[in-house]
Amino acid sequence: MTTNKSLSEAIAKHGTRRESLLPVLQYVISKERWLKEDLLEDVAAAFGMSPSEVYGVATFYSFLDTEPRGRYVIRVCRTISCDMAGKSAIIDALKNELKVGVGETTPDGLFTLLETNCMGWCHQGPAMLVNDDVYTELNPESVVAVVQKYRNMEKQ
């Protein structure tokens, strides 16, 4: 069927029923960090779907990346709640610290800065995720410290 190890594992675990498509894509993302075009074609073949259907699902969900991302993907909530709590200052501090814009990856490949829809932390905004780690009640100084934490982890 396919030679991609992550995809084979995901299919073995979840099967190829239509309702398994999202769990399979999530599993592959957890291993590969992004969904390459040829992998999406393999998924389509395994599920008996058209590549455009699989691509449509993959691009609908903001956590299913269809392009390469940094080792640490920073996703800042862009909802009205986080915006009112100071999200713009958070984005500005991150852009300044990382020297990239929203949607960009640092030249060293460590960080990608993104905005995303609600993450469910509106009551503690502004909020962001770094990969799967949640950070809430942010301010410009705290986000710089978070970035430094991940940079320091790379030095160990």
Backbone as JSON, one array per atom type, in Angstrom:
{
  "sequence": "MTTNKSLSEAIAKHGTRRESLLPVLQYVISKERWLKEDLLEDVAAAFGMSPSEVYGVATFYSFLDTEPRGRYVIRVCRTISCDMAGKSAIIDALKNELKVGVGETTPDGLFTLLETNCMGWCHQGPAMLVNDDVYTELNPESVVAVVQKYRNMEKQ",
  "N": [[0.83, -1.2, 0.0], [1.63, 1.48, 1.08], [4.8, 3.1, 1.54], [5.56, 4.75, 3.55], [6.5, 4.84, 6.84], [5.24, 6.03, 9.13], [2.66, 6.49, 8.18], [1.87, 3.86, 7.6], [1.89, 2.78, 10.2], [-0.11, 4.37, 11.37], [-2.37, 3.64, 9.9], [-2.49, 0.94, 10.55], [-3.16, 1.2, 13.2], [-5.55, 2.76, 13.21], [-7.1, 2.11, 10.99], [-8.8, 2.28, 7.75], [-11.28, 3.38, 7.42], [-13.57, 5.96, 6.56], [-14.12, 7.67, 8.74], [-11.8, 7.45, 10.12], [-9.92, 9.04, 8.98], [-9.1, 11.63, 9.98], [-7.87, 10.94, 12.56], [-5.75, 9.39, 11.52], [-4.31, 11.28, 9.98], [-3.61, 13.01, 12.06], [-1.96, 11.34, 13.6], [0.16, 10.9, 11.81], [1.13, 13.53, 11.57], [2.08, 13.83, 14.18], [4.36, 12.34, 14.1], [5.8, 13.07, 11.78], [5.68, 15.85, 11.6], [4.71, 17.45, 9.51], [2.52, 17.34, 6.63], [3.39, 15.98, 3.77], [3.01, 16.42, 0.2], [3.14, 14.06, -1.39], [2.65, 12.18, 0.56], [0.05, 12.78, 1.3], [-1.19, 11.98, -1.02], [-0.72, 9.23, -0.88], [-2.26, 8.67, 1.38], [-4.79, 9.25, 0.37], [-5.01, 7.23, -1.6], [-4.94, 4.95, 0.06], [-7.29, 5.28, 1.48], [-9.17, 5.25, -0.46], [-10.0, 7.62, -1.58], [-10.16, 10.83, -3.26], [-7.19, 12.72, -3.93], [-7.68, 15.47, -3.62], [-9.82, 15.56, -1.83], [-8.64, 14.61, 0.55], [-6.64, 16.51, 0.87], [-8.27, 18.73, 1.25], [-9.38, 18.18, 3.77], [-7.04, 18.14, 5.3], [-6.14, 20.8, 5.04], [-8.2, 22.2, 6.14], [-8.12, 22.02, 8.91], [-6.31, 23.79, 11.28], [-4.18, 22.73, 12.69], [-3.08, 20.75, 11.25], [-0.46, 20.67, 9.47], [0.52, 21.51, 6.21], [2.83, 22.25, 5.11], [6.38, 22.66, 5.56], [7.43, 23.24, 8.92], [8.91, 24.95, 11.74], [10.96, 23.46, 14.35], [9.77, 24.14, 16.72], [6.58, 25.1, 16.92], [4.9, 27.99, 17.23], [1.83, 28.99, 18.21], [-0.38, 31.5, 18.32], [-3.31, 32.54, 19.88], [-5.98, 33.98, 18.1], [-8.45, 34.99, 18.68], [-11.24, 37.16, 19.55], [-11.36, 37.46, 22.31], [-8.7, 36.97, 23.22], [-7.49, 38.95, 21.74], [-8.55, 41.26, 22.89], [-7.34, 41.0, 25.33], [-4.74, 41.6, 24.87], [-3.33, 40.45, 22.74], [-2.1, 41.52, 20.43], [0.2, 42.85, 21.35], [1.62, 40.65, 22.18], [2.08, 39.23, 19.81], [3.65, 41.19, 18.51], [5.89, 41.25, 20.23], [6.86, 38.65, 19.9], [7.42, 38.63, 17.14], [9.46, 40.52, 17.11], [11.38, 39.3, 18.78], [11.89, 36.87, 17.46], [12.47, 37.69, 14.93], [10.94, 37.3, 12.64], [7.95, 37.24, 10.63], [4.39, 36.68, 11.09], [3.46, 33.48, 10.13], [5.89, 32.76, 9.19], [9.11, 31.08, 9.33], [11.94, 30.82, 11.43], [15.3, 31.43, 10.27], [17.07, 29.46, 11.23], [15.47, 27.29, 11.49], [14.2, 26.68, 13.86], [11.87, 27.94, 14.99], [8.46, 28.53, 14.17], [6.1, 31.0, 13.58], [2.74, 31.41, 14.14], [-0.72, 32.38, 13.84], [-3.75, 31.28, 15.31], [-7.07, 29.87, 15.44], [-9.46, 29.77, 18.12], [-8.24, 28.22, 21.07], [-9.33, 27.35, 23.33], [-8.69, 28.62, 25.7], [-9.66, 31.07, 26.44], [-10.49, 32.33, 28.8], [-8.13, 32.79, 30.08], [-6.52, 34.44, 28.59], [-4.08, 36.61, 27.0], [-3.34, 33.7, 25.0], [-1.12, 31.02, 24.04], [0.29, 28.32, 22.14], [3.14, 26.27, 22.22], [4.22, 23.97, 20.24], [2.85, 21.37, 21.84], [2.6, 22.54, 24.28], [0.96, 24.64, 26.55], [0.58, 28.11, 27.08], [-0.49, 30.74, 29.07], [-2.18, 33.85, 29.98], [-0.39, 35.78, 29.06], [2.31, 38.17, 28.59], [4.35, 40.7, 26.98], [6.99, 40.34, 28.02], [6.92, 37.79, 29.16], [6.56, 36.11, 26.95], [8.95, 36.37, 25.59], [10.63, 35.16, 27.43], [9.64, 32.56, 27.25], [10.4, 31.86, 24.63], [13.18, 31.97, 24.96], [13.5, 29.86, 26.75], [13.03, 27.62, 25.09], [15.08, 27.96, 23.24], [17.27, 27.59, 24.94], [16.89, 24.92, 25.61], [17.68, 23.72, 23.27], [20.38, 24.07, 23.35], [21.34, 22.26, 25.15]],
  "CA": [[0.0, 0.0, 0.0], [2.46, 2.67, 1.18], [6.11, 2.83, 2.12], [5.8, 5.66, 4.65], [6.35, 4.11, 8.1], [4.24, 6.67, 9.98], [1.34, 6.24, 7.61], [1.57, 2.44, 7.81], [1.55, 2.63, 11.62], [-1.4, 5.03, 11.61], [-3.42, 2.81, 9.3], [-2.59, -0.27, 11.37], [-3.81, 1.57, 14.46], [-6.88, 3.37, 13.06], [-7.84, 1.59, 9.85], [-9.0, 3.19, 6.61], [-12.66, 3.86, 7.29], [-13.6, 7.41, 6.36], [-14.06, 8.36, 10.03], [-10.43, 7.33, 10.64], [-9.01, 9.93, 8.25], [-8.51, 12.64, 10.86], [-6.89, 10.34, 13.46], [-4.57, 8.98, 10.74], [-3.54, 12.49, 9.69], [-3.04, 13.49, 13.33], [-0.86, 10.45, 13.95], [1.28, 11.18, 10.91], [1.67, 14.83, 12.0], [2.83, 13.66, 15.43], [5.64, 11.7, 13.77], [6.48, 13.72, 10.66], [5.56, 17.29, 11.82], [3.93, 18.07, 8.45], [1.98, 16.41, 5.65], [3.94, 16.21, 2.43], [2.05, 16.18, -0.86], [3.11, 12.64, -1.78], [2.04, 11.44, 1.66], [-1.41, 12.99, 1.17], [-1.62, 11.11, -2.13], [-0.74, 7.87, -0.34], [-3.43, 8.59, 2.26], [-5.95, 9.19, -0.52], [-5.06, 5.89, -2.19], [-5.28, 3.99, 1.12], [-8.67, 5.5, 1.91], [-10.07, 5.21, -1.62], [-10.53, 8.98, -1.75], [-9.36, 11.64, -4.17], [-6.21, 13.56, -3.23], [-8.25, 16.78, -3.27], [-10.62, 15.39, -0.61], [-7.72, 14.49, 1.68], [-6.02, 17.82, 1.01], [-9.3, 19.6, 1.82], [-9.45, 17.9, 5.21], [-5.76, 18.56, 5.9], [-6.02, 22.25, 5.08], [-9.3, 22.76, 6.93], [-7.7, 22.05, 10.31], [-5.09, 24.59, 11.38], [-3.1, 21.99, 13.34], [-2.55, 19.79, 10.28], [0.39, 21.49, 8.62], [0.8, 20.96, 4.89], [4.13, 22.79, 4.68], [7.35, 22.49, 6.65], [7.39, 24.17, 10.04], [10.06, 24.86, 12.62], [10.91, 22.44, 15.4], [8.8, 24.64, 17.7], [5.54, 25.88, 16.26], [4.24, 28.88, 18.18], [0.49, 29.34, 17.72], [-0.99, 32.5, 19.19], [-4.76, 32.62, 19.7], [-6.37, 35.23, 17.47], [-9.87, 35.29, 18.93], [-11.54, 38.48, 20.1], [-11.01, 37.47, 23.74], [-7.25, 37.15, 23.36], [-7.17, 40.24, 21.17], [-8.87, 42.27, 23.9], [-6.43, 40.8, 26.46], [-3.39, 42.06, 24.54], [-2.69, 39.57, 21.76], [-1.25, 42.28, 19.49], [1.51, 43.07, 21.99], [2.28, 39.34, 22.21], [2.56, 39.01, 18.44], [4.75, 42.13, 18.27], [7.07, 40.8, 21.0], [7.37, 37.44, 19.25], [8.03, 39.03, 15.87], [10.71, 41.21, 17.43], [12.32, 38.33, 19.34], [12.21, 35.84, 16.48], [12.87, 38.35, 13.68], [10.12, 36.77, 11.55], [6.55, 37.63, 10.66], [3.42, 35.61, 11.25], [3.49, 32.57, 8.98], [7.27, 32.53, 8.79], [9.98, 30.24, 10.15], [13.26, 31.41, 11.62], [16.29, 30.84, 9.36], [17.69, 28.26, 11.82], [14.48, 26.22, 11.48], [13.72, 26.36, 15.2], [10.56, 28.46, 15.35], [7.49, 29.04, 13.21], [5.12, 31.83, 14.28], [1.42, 31.36, 13.51], [-1.92, 32.69, 14.6], [-4.71, 30.2, 15.14], [-8.37, 30.11, 16.04], [-9.61, 29.49, 19.56], [-7.61, 27.03, 21.63], [-10.08, 27.0, 24.52], [-8.1, 29.26, 26.87], [-10.12, 32.46, 26.4], [-10.58, 32.86, 30.16], [-6.79, 33.08, 30.57], [-5.8, 35.03, 27.47], [-3.79, 35.96, 25.72], [-2.82, 32.35, 25.11], [-0.4, 30.47, 22.89], [0.85, 26.98, 22.23], [4.42, 25.95, 21.58], [3.92, 22.57, 19.97], [1.69, 20.97, 22.66], [2.68, 23.21, 25.58], [0.06, 25.78, 26.64], [1.02, 29.27, 27.87], [-1.63, 31.64, 29.21], [-2.0, 35.12, 30.68], [0.91, 36.23, 28.55], [2.66, 39.57, 28.37], [5.52, 40.7, 26.1], [8.17, 39.81, 28.69], [6.8, 36.34, 29.38], [6.75, 35.36, 25.7], [10.39, 36.37, 25.32], [11.17, 34.13, 28.31], [9.26, 31.26, 26.69], [11.28, 31.62, 23.48], [14.51, 31.69, 25.52], [13.44, 28.51, 27.32], [13.19, 26.65, 24.0], [16.44, 28.13, 22.73], [18.17, 26.96, 25.91], [16.72, 23.46, 25.48], [18.45, 23.32, 22.1], [21.81, 24.14, 23.67], [21.7, 21.18, 26.08]],
  "C": [[0.86, 1.25, 0.0], [3.79, 2.31, 1.82], [6.42, 3.77, 3.28], [5.48, 4.94, 5.97], [5.26, 4.7, 8.99], [2.83, 6.41, 9.48], [0.94, 4.78, 7.81], [1.17, 2.18, 9.26], [0.17, 3.2, 11.92], [-2.55, 4.19, 11.07], [-3.6, 1.52, 10.09], [-3.36, 0.01, 12.66], [-5.28, 1.99, 14.27], [-7.71, 2.81, 11.92], [-8.01, 2.63, 8.76], [-10.47, 3.52, 6.38], [-12.63, 5.38, 7.21], [-13.48, 8.18, 7.68], [-12.68, 8.26, 10.68], [-9.46, 8.3, 9.98], [-8.34, 10.94, 9.16], [-7.52, 12.03, 11.86], [-5.61, 9.88, 12.73], [-3.7, 10.19, 10.43], [-2.88, 13.05, 10.96], [-1.85, 12.63, 13.76], [0.37, 10.76, 13.09], [1.93, 12.51, 11.28], [2.52, 14.67, 13.26], [4.21, 13.06, 15.18], [6.46, 12.5, 12.77], [6.54, 15.24, 10.77], [4.88, 18.04, 10.69], [3.53, 17.01, 7.43], [2.47, 16.76, 4.26], [2.9, 15.82, 1.38], [1.98, 14.7, -1.24], [2.5, 11.77, -0.68], [0.52, 11.58, 1.61], [-1.97, 12.14, 0.03], [-1.68, 9.66, -1.69], [-1.94, 7.66, 0.57], [-4.68, 8.45, 1.4], [-6.1, 7.8, -1.13], [-5.49, 4.86, -1.14], [-6.74, 4.09, 1.52], [-9.67, 5.42, 0.76], [-10.74, 6.56, -1.86], [-9.68, 9.7, -2.79], [-8.34, 12.44, -3.35], [-6.78, 14.91, -2.81], [-9.13, 16.68, -2.03], [-9.72, 15.35, 0.62], [-7.04, 15.84, 1.93], [-7.01, 18.81, 1.63], [-9.44, 19.41, 3.32], [-8.19, 18.44, 5.89], [-5.65, 20.07, 6.02], [-7.15, 22.92, 5.87], [-8.87, 22.96, 8.38], [-6.35, 22.75, 10.44], [-3.93, 23.84, 12.03], [-2.55, 20.88, 12.45], [-1.75, 20.59, 9.26], [0.69, 20.79, 7.31], [2.04, 21.62, 4.27], [5.09, 22.67, 5.86], [7.23, 23.6, 7.69], [8.67, 24.01, 10.84], [9.89, 23.74, 13.64], [9.88, 22.83, 16.46], [7.81, 25.55, 16.97], [4.8, 26.67, 17.34], [2.93, 29.32, 17.55], [-0.14, 30.28, 18.74], [-2.47, 32.59, 18.85], [-5.13, 33.99, 19.12], [-7.84, 35.59, 17.69], [-10.03, 36.67, 19.54], [-11.17, 38.56, 21.57], [-9.53, 37.71, 23.95], [-6.81, 38.49, 22.78], [-7.42, 41.35, 22.21], [-7.94, 42.18, 25.11], [-4.99, 41.18, 26.13], [-2.63, 41.21, 23.55], [-1.76, 40.32, 20.83], [0.14, 42.53, 20.07], [2.31, 41.77, 22.04], [2.87, 39.04, 20.84], [3.75, 39.92, 18.15], [6.02, 41.69, 18.99], [7.69, 39.56, 20.36], [8.04, 37.77, 17.92], [9.38, 39.69, 16.11], [11.77, 40.22, 17.92], [12.8, 37.33, 18.3], [12.74, 36.41, 15.16], [12.19, 37.71, 12.46], [8.71, 37.33, 11.69], [5.66, 36.42, 10.91], [3.4, 34.78, 9.97], [4.89, 32.22, 8.53], [8.01, 31.65, 9.8], [11.34, 30.89, 10.25], [14.27, 30.71, 10.71], [16.96, 29.58, 9.91], [16.72, 27.08, 11.9], [13.92, 25.87, 12.85], [12.27, 26.75, 15.43], [9.75, 28.85, 14.11], [6.45, 29.79, 14.03], [3.81, 31.84, 13.49], [0.37, 31.94, 14.43], [-2.91, 31.56, 14.33], [-6.03, 30.59, 15.8], [-8.38, 29.6, 17.48], [-8.99, 28.15, 19.97], [-8.29, 26.61, 22.93], [-9.53, 27.62, 25.81], [-8.51, 30.73, 26.97], [-10.17, 33.1, 27.79], [-9.22, 33.19, 30.76], [-5.92, 33.69, 29.48], [-4.95, 36.21, 27.88], [-3.07, 34.62, 25.93], [-2.05, 31.96, 23.85], [0.02, 29.04, 23.2], [2.24, 27.01, 21.62], [4.4, 24.44, 21.46], [2.7, 22.19, 20.82], [1.66, 21.65, 24.02], [1.85, 24.5, 25.56], [0.67, 26.86, 27.53], [-0.13, 30.28, 27.88], [-1.24, 32.9, 29.98], [-0.65, 35.74, 30.34], [1.06, 37.74, 28.57], [3.93, 39.55, 27.52], [6.78, 40.1, 26.75], [8.09, 38.29, 28.84], [6.99, 35.55, 28.08], [8.22, 35.32, 25.3], [11.05, 35.29, 26.18], [10.84, 32.73, 27.8], [10.17, 30.91, 25.51], [12.68, 31.25, 23.97], [14.57, 30.28, 26.11], [13.69, 27.46, 26.23], [14.58, 26.77, 23.36], [17.45, 27.42, 23.65], [18.06, 25.44, 25.85], [17.55, 22.94, 24.31], [19.94, 23.28, 22.38], [22.27, 22.98, 24.55], [22.11, 19.93, 25.34]]
}
